[in-house]
Amino acid sequence: MQGGEYIRFPFEEETEELIDKEEEEEYYPREFDIDFTTGKLTGRIAEGARAVAVWAYLAIKIVRYKYIQYSWEYGNEMVNLIGGTYSDEYVKSEVNRMLTECLEVNPYVNGIENLEIEKVNETLHIKFTLLTDYGSEEVESDV
């Protein structure tokens, strides 16, 4: 190669065609599966509704605004309810609101149903059905 000459990438047109083909493919969520009771990886890959449920489980575990590596839209603020002398009705209402706010950033989440909340000392144990574009999945977590 002499000065001022450039080597042309030989399959430049094919690259553009591949990009167009990738844009046409529909996204199908995949995550490393987690056992919700232990919080440990299972060694399997979760797909579809289960993958969205794993994402939701992790979003519930992350305290919003605490870690700089996460977007301010990711995580929840339920930790603010712990330790207060709030009524059970208020806690359930706020957990429902905060949980919905936490999960609605994911475009594949359509809502939650059957929300159960149990206060155990300084912990909130929540269980609900996550409604996604791929089906529904049970999610259980401590906050």
Secondary structure, 3 states (H helix, E strand, C coil): CCCCCCCCCCCHHHHHHHHHHHHHCCCCCEEEEEECCCCEEEEEEEECHHHHHHHHHHHHHCECCCCCCCCCCCCECHHHHCCCCCCHHHHHHHHHHHHHHHHCCCCCEEEEEEEEEEEECCEEEEEEEEEECCEEEEEEEEC
